Amino acid sequence: MRLPCPHCGPRSSAEFTYLGAAAPKRPVDDAPLEAWHDFVFIRDNPRGPIDELWRHRLGCGAWIVVTRDTLTHDVTGAVLASRYAKREGES
């Protein structure tokens, strides 16, 4: 699978480290233990497009959000994670 790094262009996914879905929201620091448990261990397993967080570890080191279809593995886009965070915050 090839991922489109906004800085380096298309690269093999072997150059990247996968973190997980980009959407989960971190609980506040004083949240109950159950909220932290759910944040760390309980994840949806959607079928279809999902935003995922990847780090270009063997390239520029950037964190990017990749939109990938979990059924077909088709990658339809990528943005820097900092821009994704701003886009999410504007909603």
Jmol script that loads the backbone (N, CA, C; Angstrom):
load data "model"
ATOM      1  N   MET A   1       0.848  -1.168   0.000  1.00  0.00           N
ATOM      2  CA  MET A   1       0.000   0.000   0.000  1.00  0.00           C
ATOM      3  C   MET A   1       0.899   1.238   0.000  1.00  0.00           C
ATOM      4  N   ARG A   2       0.519   2.240  -0.764  1.00  0.00           N
ATOM      5  CA  ARG A   2       1.268   3.492  -0.823  1.00  0.00           C
ATOM      6  C   ARG A   2       0.452   4.588  -0.148  1.00  0.00           C
ATOM      7  N   LEU A   3       1.141   5.399   0.650  1.00  0.00           N
ATOM      8  CA  LEU A   3       0.495   6.499   1.358  1.00  0.00           C
ATOM      9  C   LEU A   3       1.023   7.824   0.827  1.00  0.00           C
ATOM     10  N   PRO A   4       0.140   8.808   0.639  1.00  0.00           N
ATOM     11  CA  PRO A   4       0.553  10.108   0.090  1.00  0.00           C
ATOM     12  C   PRO A   4       0.997  11.074   1.189  1.00  0.00           C
ATOM     13  N   CYS A   5       2.286  11.138   1.445  1.00  0.00           N
ATOM     14  CA  CYS A   5       2.801  12.100   2.425  1.00  0.00           C
ATOM     15  C   CYS A   5       2.696  13.503   1.830  1.00  0.00           C
ATOM     16  N   PRO A   6       2.099  14.458   2.553  1.00  0.00           N
ATOM     17  CA  PRO A   6       1.992  15.824   2.034  1.00  0.00           C
ATOM     18  C   PRO A   6       3.345  16.475   1.761  1.00  0.00           C
ATOM     19  N   HIS A   7       4.409  16.040   2.454  1.00  0.00           N
ATOM     20  CA  HIS A   7       5.744  16.611   2.247  1.00  0.00           C
ATOM     21  C   HIS A   7       6.563  15.848   1.208  1.00  0.00           C
ATOM     22  N   CYS A   8       6.504  14.525   1.254  1.00  0.00           N
ATOM     23  CA  CYS A   8       7.415  13.684   0.471  1.00  0.00           C
ATOM     24  C   CYS A   8       6.780  13.032  -0.752  1.00  0.00           C
ATOM     25  N   GLY A   9       5.468  13.113  -0.884  1.00  0.00           N
ATOM     26  CA  GLY A   9       4.782  12.458  -1.986  1.00  0.00           C
ATOM     27  C   GLY A   9       4.455  11.009  -1.645  1.00  0.00           C
ATOM     28  N   PRO A  10       3.992  10.235  -2.625  1.00  0.00           N
ATOM     29  CA  PRO A  10       3.603   8.845  -2.380  1.00  0.00           C
ATOM     30  C   PRO A  10       4.794   7.989  -1.932  1.00  0.00           C
ATOM     31  N   ARG A  11       4.585   7.225  -0.862  1.00  0.00           N
ATOM     32  CA  ARG A  11       5.626   6.362  -0.307  1.00  0.00           C
ATOM     33  C   ARG A  11       5.015   5.033   0.125  1.00  0.00           C
ATOM     34  N   SER A  12       5.854   4.020   0.240  1.00  0.00           N
ATOM     35  CA  SER A  12       5.416   2.712   0.726  1.00  0.00           C
ATOM     36  C   SER A  12       4.940   2.841   2.173  1.00  0.00           C
ATOM     37  N   SER A  13       3.900   2.106   2.519  1.00  0.00           N
ATOM     38  CA  SER A  13       3.403   2.143   3.898  1.00  0.00           C
ATOM     39  C   SER A  13       4.442   1.609   4.884  1.00  0.00           C
ATOM     40  N   ALA A  14       5.450   0.878   4.401  1.00  0.00           N
ATOM     41  CA  ALA A  14       6.518   0.371   5.267  1.00  0.00           C
ATOM     42  C   ALA A  14       7.330   1.515   5.886  1.00  0.00           C
ATOM     43  N   GLU A  15       7.280   2.708   5.290  1.00  0.00           N
ATOM     44  CA  GLU A  15       7.992   3.868   5.833  1.00  0.00           C
ATOM     45  C   GLU A  15       7.239   4.524   6.982  1.00  0.00           C
ATOM     46  N   PHE A  16       5.999   4.095   7.232  1.00  0.00           N
ATOM     47  CA  PHE A  16       5.123   4.753   8.190  1.00  0.00           C
ATOM     48  C   PHE A  16       4.844   3.867   9.395  1.00  0.00           C
ATOM     49  N   THR A  17       4.474   4.499  10.489  1.00  0.00           N
ATOM     50  CA  THR A  17       3.987   3.801  11.674  1.00  0.00           C
ATOM     51  C   THR A  17       2.515   4.158  11.840  1.00  0.00           C
ATOM     52  N   TYR A  18       1.694   3.137  12.036  1.00  0.00           N
ATOM     53  CA  TYR A  18       0.250   3.310  12.183  1.00  0.00           C
ATOM     54  C   TYR A  18      -0.091   3.508  13.656  1.00  0.00           C
ATOM     55  N   LEU A  19      -0.873   4.545  13.956  1.00  0.00           N
ATOM     56  CA  LEU A  19      -1.288   4.760  15.338  1.00  0.00           C
ATOM     57  C   LEU A  19      -2.712   4.271  15.579  1.00  0.00           C
ATOM     58  N   GLY A  20      -3.607   4.495  14.632  1.00  0.00           N
ATOM     59  CA  GLY A  20      -5.000   4.088  14.813  1.00  0.00           C
ATOM     60  C   GLY A  20      -5.931   5.124  14.227  1.00  0.00           C
ATOM     61  N   ALA A  21      -7.193   5.005  14.580  1.00  0.00           N
ATOM     62  CA  ALA A  21      -8.196   5.940  14.080  1.00  0.00           C
ATOM     63  C   ALA A  21      -7.890   7.348  14.579  1.00  0.00           C
ATOM     64  N   ALA A  22      -8.105   8.323  13.718  1.00  0.00           N
ATOM     65  CA  ALA A  22      -7.807   9.711  14.071  1.00  0.00           C
ATOM     66  C   ALA A  22      -8.932  10.355  14.877  1.00  0.00           C
ATOM     67  N   ALA A  23     -10.098   9.758  14.874  1.00  0.00           N
ATOM     68  CA  ALA A  23     -11.267  10.389  15.463  1.00  0.00           C
ATOM     69  C   ALA A  23     -11.390  10.305  16.986  1.00  0.00           C
ATOM     70  N   PRO A  24     -10.910   9.269  17.677  1.00  0.00           N
ATOM     71  CA  PRO A  24     -11.172   9.204  19.124  1.00  0.00           C
ATOM     72  C   PRO A  24     -10.687  10.454  19.844  1.00  0.00           C
ATOM     73  N   LYS A  25     -11.526  10.962  20.732  1.00  0.00           N
ATOM     74  CA  LYS A  25     -11.189  12.157  21.501  1.00  0.00           C
ATOM     75  C   LYS A  25     -10.616  11.753  22.854  1.00  0.00           C
ATOM     76  N   ARG A  26      -9.478  12.314  23.186  1.00  0.00           N
ATOM     77  CA  ARG A  26      -8.815  12.025  24.464  1.00  0.00           C
ATOM     78  C   ARG A  26      -9.666  12.563  25.616  1.00  0.00           C
ATOM     79  N   PRO A  27      -9.889  11.754  26.656  1.00  0.00           N
ATOM     80  CA  PRO A  27     -10.635  12.247  27.815  1.00  0.00           C
ATOM     81  C   PRO A  27      -9.857  13.343  28.545  1.00  0.00           C
ATOM     82  N   VAL A  28     -10.556  14.149  29.302  1.00  0.00           N
ATOM     83  CA  VAL A  28      -9.890  15.159  30.131  1.00  0.00           C
ATOM     84  C   VAL A  28      -9.069  14.439  31.190  1.00  0.00           C
ATOM     85  N   ASP A  29      -8.052  15.114  31.714  1.00  0.00           N
ATOM     86  CA  ASP A  29      -7.117  14.472  32.649  1.00  0.00           C
ATOM     87  C   ASP A  29      -7.796  13.876  33.882  1.00  0.00           C
ATOM     88  N   ASP A  30      -8.842  14.509  34.376  1.00  0.00           N
ATOM     89  CA  ASP A  30      -9.487  14.001  35.597  1.00  0.00           C
ATOM     90  C   ASP A  30     -10.723  13.144  35.292  1.00  0.00           C
ATOM     91  N   ALA A  31     -10.796  12.618  34.077  1.00  0.00           N
ATOM     92  CA  ALA A  31     -11.917  11.751  33.693  1.00  0.00           C
ATOM     93  C   ALA A  31     -11.871  10.453  34.496  1.00  0.00           C
ATOM     94  N   PRO A  32     -13.025   9.818  34.672  1.00  0.00           N
ATOM     95  CA  PRO A  32     -13.046   8.542  35.395  1.00  0.00           C
ATOM     96  C   PRO A  32     -12.223   7.478  34.665  1.00  0.00           C
ATOM     97  N   LEU A  33     -11.756   6.502  35.421  1.00  0.00           N
ATOM     98  CA  LEU A  33     -10.938   5.425  34.880  1.00  0.00           C
ATOM     99  C   LEU A  33     -11.648   4.710  33.721  1.00  0.00           C
ATOM    100  N   GLU A  34     -12.949   4.563  33.807  1.00  0.00           N
ATOM    101  CA  GLU A  34     -13.713   3.895  32.740  1.00  0.00           C
ATOM    102  C   GLU A  34     -13.574   4.640  31.409  1.00  0.00           C
ATOM    103  N   ALA A  35     -13.570   5.968  31.445  1.00  0.00           N
ATOM    104  CA  ALA A  35     -13.406   6.755  30.214  1.00  0.00           C
ATOM    105  C   ALA A  35     -12.033   6.510  29.601  1.00  0.00           C
ATOM    106  N   TRP A  36     -11.006   6.413  30.435  1.00  0.00           N
ATOM    107  CA  TRP A  36      -9.662   6.140  29.932  1.00  0.00           C
ATOM    108  C   TRP A  36      -9.557   4.728  29.380  1.00  0.00           C
ATOM    109  N   HIS A  37     -10.176   3.770  30.044  1.00  0.00           N
ATOM    110  CA  HIS A  37     -10.193   2.390  29.566  1.00  0.00           C
ATOM    111  C   HIS A  37     -10.809   2.328  28.175  1.00  0.00           C
ATOM    112  N   ASP A  38     -11.964   2.962  28.017  1.00  0.00           N
ATOM    113  CA  ASP A  38     -12.639   2.956  26.720  1.00  0.00           C
ATOM    114  C   ASP A  38     -11.792   3.634  25.646  1.00  0.00           C
ATOM    115  N   PHE A  39     -11.142   4.734  25.986  1.00  0.00           N
ATOM    116  CA  PHE A  39     -10.306   5.459  25.032  1.00  0.00           C
ATOM    117  C   PHE A  39      -9.141   4.595  24.538  1.00  0.00           C
ATOM    118  N   VAL A  40      -8.532   3.844  25.443  1.00  0.00           N
ATOM    119  CA  VAL A  40      -7.350   3.050  25.097  1.00  0.00           C
ATOM    120  C   VAL A  40      -7.711   1.724  24.438  1.00  0.00           C
ATOM    121  N   PHE A  41      -8.746   1.046  24.941  1.00  0.00           N
ATOM    122  CA  PHE A  41      -8.986  -0.329  24.528  1.00  0.00           C
ATOM    123  C   PHE A  41     -10.219  -0.575  23.659  1.00  0.00           C
ATOM    124  N   ILE A  42     -11.233   0.247  23.742  1.00  0.00           N
ATOM    125  CA  ILE A  42     -12.481  -0.006  23.025  1.00  0.00           C
ATOM    126  C   ILE A  42     -12.504   0.823  21.746  1.00  0.00           C
ATOM    127  N   ARG A  43     -12.483   0.140  20.618  1.00  0.00           N
ATOM    128  CA  ARG A  43     -12.453   0.819  19.316  1.00  0.00           C
ATOM    129  C   ARG A  43     -13.520   0.242  18.403  1.00  0.00           C
ATOM    130  N   ASP A  44     -14.070   1.097  17.568  1.00  0.00           N
ATOM    131  CA  ASP A  44     -14.969   0.636  16.513  1.00  0.00           C
ATOM    132  C   ASP A  44     -14.134  -0.051  15.444  1.00  0.00           C
ATOM    133  N   ASN A  45     -14.763  -0.918  14.686  1.00  0.00           N
ATOM    134  CA  ASN A  45     -14.096  -1.572  13.569  1.00  0.00           C
ATOM    135  C   ASN A  45     -14.966  -1.346  12.327  1.00  0.00           C
ATOM    136  N   PRO A  46     -14.969  -0.095  11.820  1.00  0.00           N
ATOM    137  CA  PRO A  46     -15.890   0.243  10.731  1.00  0.00           C
ATOM    138  C   PRO A  46     -15.516  -0.406   9.405  1.00  0.00           C
ATOM    139  N   ARG A  47     -16.512  -0.575   8.585  1.00  0.00           N
ATOM    140  CA  ARG A  47     -16.313  -1.072   7.226  1.00  0.00           C
ATOM    141  C   ARG A  47     -16.511   0.113   6.291  1.00  0.00           C
ATOM    142  N   GLY A  48     -15.466   0.487   5.580  1.00  0.00           N
ATOM    143  CA  GLY A  48     -15.552   1.631   4.679  1.00  0.00           C
ATOM    144  C   GLY A  48     -14.517   2.686   5.029  1.00  0.00           C
ATOM    145  N   PRO A  49     -14.744   3.929   4.580  1.00  0.00           N
ATOM    146  CA  PRO A  49     -13.752   4.999   4.777  1.00  0.00           C
ATOM    147  C   PRO A  49     -13.568   5.355   6.252  1.00  0.00           C
ATOM    148  N   ILE A  50     -12.325   5.569   6.621  1.00  0.00           N
ATOM    149  CA  ILE A  50     -11.981   5.973   7.983  1.00  0.00           C
ATOM    150  C   ILE A  50     -10.747   6.864   7.914  1.00  0.00           C
ATOM    151  N   ASP A  51     -10.657   7.808   8.837  1.00  0.00           N
ATOM    152  CA  ASP A  51      -9.463   8.649   8.964  1.00  0.00           C
ATOM    153  C   ASP A  51      -8.530   7.985   9.971  1.00  0.00           C
ATOM    154  N   GLU A  52      -7.270   7.768   9.546  1.00  0.00           N
ATOM    155  CA  GLU A  52      -6.284   7.088  10.380  1.00  0.00           C
ATOM    156  C   GLU A  52      -5.057   7.963  10.580  1.00  0.00           C
ATOM    157  N   LEU A  53      -4.437   7.837  11.734  1.00  0.00           N
ATOM    158  CA  LEU A  53      -3.249   8.607  12.055  1.00  0.00           C
ATOM    159  C   LEU A  53      -2.003   7.762  11.780  1.00  0.00           C
ATOM    160  N   TRP A  54      -1.087   8.308  10.971  1.00  0.00           N
ATOM    161  CA  TRP A  54       0.160   7.644  10.596  1.00  0.00           C
ATOM    162  C   TRP A  54       1.309   8.619  10.807  1.00  0.00           C
ATOM    163  N   ARG A  55       2.501   8.083  11.108  1.00  0.00           N
ATOM    164  CA  ARG A  55       3.712   8.910  11.214  1.00  0.00           C
ATOM    165  C   ARG A  55       4.717   8.446  10.167  1.00  0.00           C
ATOM    166  N   HIS A  56       5.255   9.381   9.412  1.00  0.00           N
ATOM    167  CA  HIS A  56       6.235   9.060   8.371  1.00  0.00           C
ATOM    168  C   HIS A  56       7.608   8.914   9.035  1.00  0.00           C
ATOM    169  N   ARG A  57       7.830   7.783   9.692  1.00  0.00           N
ATOM    170  CA  ARG A  57       9.017   7.570  10.525  1.00  0.00           C
ATOM    171  C   ARG A  57      10.308   7.453   9.734  1.00  0.00           C
ATOM    172  N   LEU A  58      10.274   6.943   8.501  1.00  0.00           N
ATOM    173  CA  LEU A  58      11.497   6.812   7.704  1.00  0.00           C
ATOM    174  C   LEU A  58      11.621   7.915   6.662  1.00  0.00           C
ATOM    175  N   GLY A  59      10.836   8.948   6.820  1.00  0.00           N
ATOM    176  CA  GLY A  59      10.870  10.080   5.898  1.00  0.00           C
ATOM    177  C   GLY A  59      10.986  11.371   6.686  1.00  0.00           C
ATOM    178  N   CYS A  60      10.031  12.256   6.487  1.00  0.00           N
ATOM    179  CA  CYS A  60      10.074  13.586   7.085  1.00  0.00           C
ATOM    180  C   CYS A  60       9.684  13.606   8.558  1.00  0.00           C
ATOM    181  N   GLY A  61       9.108  12.513   9.072  1.00  0.00           N
ATOM    182  CA  GLY A  61       8.714  12.458  10.477  1.00  0.00           C
ATOM    183  C   GLY A  61       7.354  13.061  10.770  1.00  0.00           C
ATOM    184  N   ALA A  62       6.666  13.529   9.740  1.00  0.00           N
ATOM    185  CA  ALA A  62       5.368  14.187   9.934  1.00  0.00           C
ATOM    186  C   ALA A  62       4.294  13.197  10.373  1.00  0.00           C
ATOM    187  N   TRP A  63       3.365  13.692  11.195  1.00  0.00           N
ATOM    188  CA  TRP A  63       2.148  12.953  11.519  1.00  0.00           C
ATOM    189  C   TRP A  63       1.110  13.362  10.486  1.00  0.00           C
ATOM    190  N   ILE A  64       0.474  12.379   9.854  1.00  0.00           N
ATOM    191  CA  ILE A  64      -0.537  12.670   8.836  1.00  0.00           C
ATOM    192  C   ILE A  64      -1.809  11.886   9.132  1.00  0.00           C
ATOM    193  N   VAL A  65      -2.914  12.412   8.653  1.00  0.00           N
ATOM    194  CA  VAL A  65      -4.203  11.718   8.730  1.00  0.00           C
ATOM    195  C   VAL A  65      -4.523  11.241   7.324  1.00  0.00           C
ATOM    196  N   VAL A  66      -4.616   9.925   7.181  1.00  0.00           N
ATOM    197  CA  VAL A  66      -4.868   9.275   5.895  1.00  0.00           C
ATOM    198  C   VAL A  66      -6.314   8.795   5.875  1.00  0.00           C
ATOM    199  N   THR A  67      -7.025   9.090   4.802  1.00  0.00           N
ATOM    200  CA  THR A  67      -8.372   8.553   4.620  1.00  0.00           C
ATOM    201  C   THR A  67      -8.241   7.286   3.793  1.00  0.00           C
ATOM    202  N   ARG A  68      -8.644   6.146   4.413  1.00  0.00           N
ATOM    203  CA  ARG A  68      -8.477   4.834   3.788  1.00  0.00           C
ATOM    204  C   ARG A  68      -9.749   4.026   3.951  1.00  0.00           C
ATOM    205  N   ASP A  69     -10.106   3.288   2.922  1.00  0.00           N
ATOM    206  CA  ASP A  69     -11.260   2.393   2.978  1.00  0.00           C
ATOM    207  C   ASP A  69     -10.803   1.076   3.584  1.00  0.00           C
ATOM    208  N   THR A  70     -11.395   0.688   4.703  1.00  0.00           N
ATOM    209  CA  THR A  70     -10.956  -0.527   5.394  1.00  0.00           C
ATOM    210  C   THR A  70     -11.349  -1.795   4.657  1.00  0.00           C
ATOM    211  N   LEU A  71     -12.264  -1.694   3.726  1.00  0.00           N
ATOM    212  CA  LEU A  71     -12.678  -2.865   2.954  1.00  0.00           C
ATOM    213  C   LEU A  71     -11.756  -3.105   1.757  1.00  0.00           C
ATOM    214  N   THR A  72     -11.416  -2.028   1.035  1.00  0.00           N
ATOM    215  CA  THR A  72     -10.628  -2.152  -0.193  1.00  0.00           C
ATOM    216  C   THR A  72      -9.179  -1.697  -0.040  1.00  0.00           C
ATOM    217  N   HIS A  73      -8.866  -1.021   1.050  1.00  0.00           N
ATOM    218  CA  HIS A  73      -7.552  -0.413   1.314  1.00  0.00           C
ATOM    219  C   HIS A  73      -7.237   0.739   0.362  1.00  0.00           C
ATOM    220  N   ASP A  74      -8.222   1.231  -0.382  1.00  0.00           N
ATOM    221  CA  ASP A  74      -8.006   2.397  -1.238  1.00  0.00           C
ATOM    222  C   ASP A  74      -7.755   3.626  -0.375  1.00  0.00           C
ATOM    223  N   VAL A  75      -6.689   4.344  -0.684  1.00  0.00           N
ATOM    224  CA  VAL A  75      -6.357   5.584   0.014  1.00  0.00           C
ATOM    225  C   VAL A  75      -6.853   6.736  -0.841  1.00  0.00           C
ATOM    226  N   THR A  76      -7.689   7.592  -0.247  1.00  0.00           N
ATOM    227  CA  THR A  76      -8.289   8.679  -1.019  1.00  0.00           C
ATOM    228  C   THR A  76      -7.746  10.050  -0.652  1.00  0.00           C
ATOM    229  N   GLY A  77      -6.846  10.117   0.323  1.00  0.00           N
ATOM    230  CA  GLY A  77      -6.272  11.409   0.650  1.00  0.00           C
ATOM    231  C   GLY A  77      -5.462  11.378   1.926  1.00  0.00           C
ATOM    232  N   ALA A  78      -4.750  12.476   2.160  1.00  0.00           N
ATOM    233  CA  ALA A  78      -3.964  12.624   3.385  1.00  0.00           C
ATOM    234  C   ALA A  78      -3.733  14.104   3.635  1.00  0.00           C
ATOM    235  N   VAL A  79      -3.754  14.479   4.892  1.00  0.00           N
ATOM    236  CA  VAL A  79      -3.451  15.851   5.311  1.00  0.00           C
ATOM    237  C   VAL A  79      -2.541  15.788   6.522  1.00  0.00           C
ATOM    238  N   LEU A  80      -1.812  16.855   6.765  1.00  0.00           N
ATOM    239  CA  LEU A  80      -1.015  16.931   7.985  1.00  0.00           C
ATOM    240  C   LEU A  80      -1.955  16.861   9.185  1.00  0.00           C
ATOM    241  N   ALA A  81      -1.552  16.164  10.225  1.00  0.00           N
ATOM    242  CA  ALA A  81      -2.404  15.994  11.405  1.00  0.00           C
ATOM    243  C   ALA A  81      -2.769  17.341  12.021  1.00  0.00           C
ATOM    244  N   SER A  82      -1.872  18.304  11.978  1.00  0.00           N
ATOM    245  CA  SER A  82      -2.170  19.621  12.544  1.00  0.00           C
ATOM    246  C   SER A  82      -3.305  20.298  11.797  1.00  0.00           C
ATOM    247  N   ARG A  83      -3.405  20.103  10.505  1.00  0.00           N
ATOM    248  CA  ARG A  83      -4.513  20.673   9.738  1.00  0.00           C
ATOM    249  C   ARG A  83      -5.808  19.924   9.995  1.00  0.00           C
ATOM    250  N   TYR A  84      -5.725  18.614  10.197  1.00  0.00           N
ATOM    251  CA  TYR A  84      -6.900  17.814  10.517  1.00  0.00           C
ATOM    252  C   TYR A  84      -7.473  18.245  11.861  1.00  0.00           C
ATOM    253  N   ALA A  85      -6.589  18.478  12.827  1.00  0.00           N
ATOM    254  CA  ALA A  85      -7.039  18.900  14.160  1.00  0.00           C
ATOM    255  C   ALA A  85      -7.769  20.228  14.073  1.00  0.00           C
ATOM    256  N   LYS A  86      -7.274  21.157  13.256  1.00  0.00           N
ATOM    257  CA  LYS A  86      -7.938  22.447  13.091  1.00  0.00           C
ATOM    258  C   LYS A  86      -9.290  22.249  12.413  1.00  0.00           C
ATOM    259  N   ARG A  87      -9.353  21.385  11.397  1.00  0.00           N
ATOM    260  CA  ARG A  87     -10.602  21.121  10.677  1.00  0.00           C
ATOM    261  C   ARG A  87     -11.621  20.507  11.625  1.00  0.00           C
ATOM    262  N   GLU A  88     -11.199  19.565  12.481  1.00  0.00           N
ATOM    263  CA  GLU A  88     -12.102  18.942  13.447  1.00  0.00           C
ATOM    264  C   GLU A  88     -12.591  19.963  14.457  1.00  0.00           C
ATOM    265  N   GLY A  89     -11.718  20.872  14.885  1.00  0.00           N
ATOM    266  CA  GLY A  89     -12.082  21.873  15.874  1.00  0.00           C
ATOM    267  C   GLY A  89     -13.066  22.894  15.343  1.00  0.00           C
ATOM    268  N   GLU A  90     -13.087  23.090  14.035  1.00  0.00           N
ATOM    269  CA  GLU A  90     -13.994  24.070  13.440  1.00  0.00           C
ATOM    270  C   GLU A  90     -15.413  23.558  13.340  1.00  0.00           C
ATOM    271  N   SER A  91     -15.613  22.248  13.435  1.00  0.00           N
ATOM    272  CA  SER A  91     -16.949  21.667  13.288  1.00  0.00           C
ATOM    273  C   SER A  91     -17.846  22.052  14.411  1.00  0.00           C
TER     274      SER A  91
END
end "model"
wireframe off; spacefill off
backbone 0.3
color backbone group
